[in-house]
Amino acid sequence: MSRDPELFCLGCKKDGQGGSVVKALRQSTPKFVIKAITRDIDSPIALQLALAGITVLEADLADKGALVEAFRGADGLFLVTDFFGGARCDARLEIEHGINAIEAAKEFTENPGEVVDEGAFQETQRGFIIPQFESKSAIAEHLKKSGLPYTILLTSFFFEDFLTTPNLEFPDGRYGFLANVAADAVLPGLAVADVGSAAARAFLYPLRCIGKCIPVVGDYFRFPDALATMSTVTGKRFEYVQVTNKQFWHMQTHGARELSNAYRMQSYHV
């Protein structure tokens, strides 16, 4: 190849997965020319990437034509779709977004590079319906049949969610973290940075990773243990509060029903 390979990291979401891939690649090797694609070029993460010297392009997953132009000349793609944000909790819309990106990737170069797709645990069990998992599973199946070389990263519970999930505040100053699994249930977890490290390895060692679905797990944890760590670090008292499925479903949290099913399903996977 006469030029340096280019990698487009698609998905500068609020949780920073695209940014974590950029950081991991920059720390691993200088050989990639990295470009980032976002639907909002004025977002804080997009601005941070631009200040770090990354070329940031604007394109929406809903616009296949814009994606084709944005992907032009690239040798690899990190793809992450956003069920709760860009797809507005619509599984069909998220599937459409993922397929648009895959079909655009088939057109952007004569020698298509590797597509690394951030998925989720894809097999639902015990009758659980988890739209954001079902949609990513459908996208993954389309990618497998696309003819593109691919690696699928299967993610789980993001530890950063502890910082954004609403907690119940008690009058005595304690905070309660609510979920619908037993206190001794073990769940797989990871940090956003783990996604970046895994994606970077997939791009750096494609022959080892192409055609594989790779679970990304930073650690296994129980909610009470994780909250004890939060208490130590923050100086505040966090406690685990187990609730029933219906109680969790009626929380005001956006996507509470889907999240409750995800907690239960992931605890059964361990």
C-alpha positions in Angstrom: 0.0 0.0 0.0 1.6 3.3 -1.1 -0.1 5.5 1.5 -0.8 5.2 5.2 -4.0 3.3 6.0 -6.9 5.4 7.1 -9.3 4.5 9.8 -12.7 6.1 10.2 -14.1 5.9 13.8 -17.8 6.2 13.3 -19.9 7.1 16.3 -18.7 10.0 18.5 -21.5 9.3 20.9 -21.9 10.9 24.3 -20.3 7.8 26.0 -17.2 8.3 23.9 -16.7 4.8 22.4 -15.4 6.3 19.1 -13.1 8.6 21.1 -11.8 5.6 23.1 -10.8 3.8 19.8 -9.0 6.9 18.6 -7.0 7.1 21.9 -6.2 3.4 21.9 -5.0 3.5 18.3 -2.8 6.6 18.8 -1.2 4.9 21.8 -0.6 1.7 19.9 0.8 2.8 16.6 1.4 6.0 14.6 0.7 4.3 11.3 -3.1 5.1 11.1 -4.5 8.3 9.7 -7.6 8.6 11.8 -10.8 10.4 10.9 -13.9 10.7 13.0 -17.5 10.9 11.8 -20.3 12.4 13.9 -23.9 13.5 13.3 -23.2 16.6 15.3 -19.9 18.3 14.5 -20.4 20.8 17.3 -20.8 18.2 20.1 -18.4 18.3 23.0 -16.7 15.0 22.0 -16.4 16.1 18.4 -14.7 19.4 19.5 -12.4 17.5 21.8 -11.3 15.2 18.9 -10.8 18.2 16.7 -8.6 19.9 19.3 -6.6 16.7 19.5 -5.8 17.0 15.8 -8.3 14.5 14.5 -10.2 15.3 11.3 -13.9 15.3 12.2 -16.5 14.9 9.4 -20.3 15.3 9.8 -22.6 12.6 8.5 -25.8 10.9 9.7 -26.4 7.2 9.8 -29.8 7.9 8.3 -28.2 9.3 5.1 -26.4 6.5 3.2 -25.2 8.9 0.5 -23.5 11.1 3.1 -21.8 8.0 4.6 -20.5 6.9 1.2 -18.8 10.3 0.8 -17.5 10.3 4.4 -16.1 6.8 4.0 -14.3 7.4 0.7 -10.7 6.4 0.8 -10.9 4.6 4.1 -9.4 1.1 4.8 -11.3 0.4 8.0 -14.3 1.4 9.9 -15.4 1.3 13.6 -19.2 1.2 13.6 -21.4 1.9 16.7 -25.1 2.5 16.5 -27.0 4.3 19.2 -30.4 2.9 20.2 -31.2 5.4 22.9 -29.8 8.5 21.1 -29.8 8.6 17.3 -32.4 5.8 16.9 -34.7 7.3 19.5 -35.4 3.9 21.1 -36.7 2.5 17.8 -35.1 -0.9 17.0 -36.2 -0.7 13.4 -34.5 2.7 13.0 -31.3 1.4 14.6 -31.2 -1.6 12.2 -31.7 0.8 9.3 -28.8 2.9 10.5 -26.5 -0.1 10.8 -27.4 -1.4 7.4 -26.9 2.0 5.8 -23.3 2.1 7.2 -22.6 -1.4 6.1 -23.9 -0.8 2.6 -22.0 2.5 2.4 -18.8 0.7 3.4 -19.2 -1.7 0.5 -19.0 1.2 -1.9 -16.4 3.5 -0.4 -13.3 1.6 -1.6 -12.3 -0.9 -4.3 -10.4 -2.8 -1.6 -12.7 -2.8 1.4 -11.0 -2.9 4.8 -12.1 -4.4 8.1 -15.4 -3.3 9.7 -15.3 -3.5 13.5 -18.9 -3.4 14.9 -19.7 -2.7 18.5 -22.6 -5.0 19.3 -24.0 -6.3 22.5 -24.7 -9.7 24.0 -26.9 -11.0 21.2 -28.6 -14.1 22.4 -31.8 -13.4 24.4 -32.9 -16.1 26.8 -35.8 -17.0 28.9 -38.2 -15.0 26.8 -36.6 -11.6 27.4 -37.2 -9.0 24.7 -34.4 -6.5 24.7 -34.9 -4.2 21.6 -31.4 -2.7 21.7 -29.8 -6.1 21.7 -32.2 -7.6 19.1 -31.4 -4.6 16.7 -27.7 -5.0 17.1 -28.0 -8.8 16.5 -29.8 -8.0 13.2 -27.1 -5.6 12.2 -24.4 -8.1 13.0 -26.2 -10.7 10.8 -26.3 -8.3 8.0 -22.6 -7.5 8.4 -21.8 -11.3 8.3 -23.6 -11.7 5.0 -22.2 -8.5 3.5 -19.0 -9.9 2.1 -16.9 -7.3 4.1 -14.2 -8.5 6.5 -15.5 -7.9 10.0 -15.0 -8.3 13.7 -17.9 -7.9 16.1 -17.3 -6.8 19.7 -19.9 -8.0 22.1 -20.2 -5.5 24.9 -22.0 -5.7 28.3 -22.7 -3.4 31.2 -20.7 -0.2 31.0 -19.2 0.8 34.4 -19.7 4.5 33.4 -23.5 3.8 33.7 -23.0 4.0 37.4 -22.3 7.7 37.0 -25.4 8.5 34.9 -28.1 6.1 36.3 -30.4 8.0 38.7 -30.1 6.9 42.3 -32.7 7.0 45.1 -31.7 9.6 47.7 -32.7 8.9 51.3 -33.3 11.6 53.9 -30.2 10.5 55.9 -27.9 11.2 52.9 -27.6 7.6 51.6 -28.0 6.8 47.9 -29.8 3.7 46.6 -28.9 2.1 43.3 -32.0 0.2 42.1 -31.9 -2.9 39.9 -34.0 -6.1 39.5 -31.4 -8.8 40.0 -30.3 -10.6 43.2 -27.6 -8.9 45.2 -25.3 -11.9 44.7 -25.9 -12.0 40.9 -22.7 -11.7 38.9 -22.7 -9.6 35.8 -20.1 -8.9 33.0 -18.9 -5.3 32.9 -16.5 -3.1 31.0 -15.3 0.5 30.7 -15.6 2.6 27.6 -11.8 2.4 27.3 -12.0 -1.4 27.1 -13.9 -1.0 23.8 -11.1 1.2 22.4 -8.5 -1.3 23.4 -10.4 -4.3 21.9 -11.1 -2.4 18.6 -7.5 -1.3 18.3 -6.3 -4.9 18.6 -8.8 -5.9 16.0 -7.4 -3.4 13.5 -3.8 -4.0 14.4 -4.1 -7.8 14.2 -6.8 -8.4 11.6 -5.8 -11.9 10.7 -6.5 -13.0 14.3 -9.8 -11.2 14.5 -11.6 -11.1 11.2 -14.7 -13.2 11.1 -14.9 -13.4 14.9 -17.4 -12.3 17.6 -15.3 -11.2 20.6 -16.9 -10.6 24.0 -15.4 -7.6 25.7 -15.4 -8.0 29.5 -13.2 -5.9 31.8 -14.3 -7.6 35.0 -17.2 -9.6 36.5 -19.0 -7.8 39.4 -21.8 -7.8 41.8 -23.8 -4.5 42.3 -23.1 -4.3 46.1 -19.4 -4.7 45.6 -19.3 -2.0 42.9 -21.3 0.4 45.0 -19.0 -0.2 47.9 -16.1 0.9 45.7 -18.1 4.0 44.7 -18.7 4.8 48.4 -15.0 4.6 49.1 -14.0 6.8 46.1 -16.7 9.4 46.5 -17.1 9.6 50.3 -20.8 9.1 49.8 -22.8 6.1 50.9 -24.2 4.0 48.1 -26.3 0.9 48.7 -27.9 -1.7 46.5 -31.7 -1.8 46.5 -33.2 -4.9 44.8 -36.7 -4.2 43.3 -39.1 -6.3 41.4 -39.4 -6.3 37.6 -42.6 -4.3 37.7 -41.2 -1.8 40.1 -38.2 -1.2 37.9 -40.4 -0.9 34.8 -42.3 1.9 36.4 -39.2 4.0 37.2 -39.1 7.3 35.4 -35.8 6.4 33.9 -35.8 6.4 30.1 -35.8 2.8 28.8 -36.3 1.2 32.3 -38.1 -1.8 30.9 -35.4 -2.6 28.4 -32.7 -2.0 31.0 -34.4 -4.4 33.5 -34.5 -7.1 30.9 -30.8 -6.5 30.0 -29.7 -6.8 33.7 -31.5 -10.1 34.1 -30.3 -11.6 30.8 -26.7 -10.6 31.3 -26.7 -12.2 34.8 -27.9 -15.5 33.2 -25.0 -15.3 30.7 -22.3 -15.6 33.4 
